[in-house]
Amino acid sequence: MSVPFDQMDGLIWFNGEFVDWKDAKVHVLTHGLHYGSSVFEGERAYGGEIFKMQEHNERLIESGRILGFTIPYSVEELNSACNELLARLGYKDAYVRPIAWRGSESMGIAAQKNKINVAIAIWQWPSYFDPEQRMKGIRLDIAEYCRPDPRTAPSKSKAAGLYMICTISKHAAEAKGYADALMLDWRGQIAEATGANVFFVKDGVIHSPTPDCFLDGITRRTIIELAKRRGYEVQVRAIRPEEMEGFSEAFLCGTAAEVTPIAEVGPYKFTPGEITRQLIDDYSAEVQPKRLAAE
Ligand SMILES: Cc1ncc(COP(=O)(O)O)c(C=O)c1O
């Protein structure tokens, strides 16, 4: 068993201060814990630089705004905090987790005056390097839960509460021996996996579901740009699950997942191929700090 996350060594940026990792605690009567009033980000540093940090930290502020709270730091302040923490820890390849939540000043559904707390944790998480291993592809189940109608949940926010159905779905998939689950949306269209967006390939054309009720990932947008740079046609559209029968390649993408080929989704089979491999390579090159690329 590895060291539990609350007992690792390091520093955490906590409401503007750098505190010892083990001292970064909250009280049990915290609104964010009881009522899900919490938003977060997942970012990755490569070669000591955080990829698309500005976009991630802008999204953090926007996620809070959607939940009705104002994060008491500007994007620039969040960027500097992330950079300084990364430098103090001395990590090159790492995962960056900013989080904001309503505090413990009062308990109840309404918590208008509760303080908005912000913390940033960074831990080492090397990128998944072995392309051959990766090219085998992962197996996904199809989740029972669906991504909700945007009229029933703040789907544009990276809100912790939206991950409740993701954890249930991923656990159910793992219990059946799958790596993850593909979630459909409330209309029965393909949405995304529990923590990553999905792409498909057919006859040299790339297809991805319209992100109208789930996160339009920063990696997803990067992949679309990289695919277009290579001259591929990318169709962003509603995709029915039965269409998976005709797709030859499929892959997930996200900050944590990077580009992960898929071998199976329920009864549908795919063979990770040339386009997936090109995008894995292009993405790995894209995330490298520009100062390293120039060397
Ligand atoms: C549910 C979900 N969808 C998509 C993504 C991919 O988003 P991004 O590429 O911005 O990391 C993530 C990861 O953050 C996620 O948790």
The ligand as an ORCA input file, in Angstrom:
! r2SCAN-3c Opt
* xyz 0 1
  C     -15.205     14.441    -16.224
  C     -14.023     14.943    -16.989
  N     -14.150     15.150    -18.312
  C     -13.115     15.605    -19.051
  C     -11.899     15.862    -18.477
  C     -10.766     16.372    -19.308
  O     -10.564     17.721    -19.037
  P      -9.144     18.411    -19.239
  O      -8.667     17.990    -20.569
  O      -9.456     19.859    -19.171
  O      -8.278     17.915    -18.154
  C     -11.722     15.662    -17.111
  C     -10.429     15.908    -16.461
  O     -10.203     16.919    -15.915
  C     -12.811     15.209    -16.345
  O     -12.678     15.000    -15.025
*
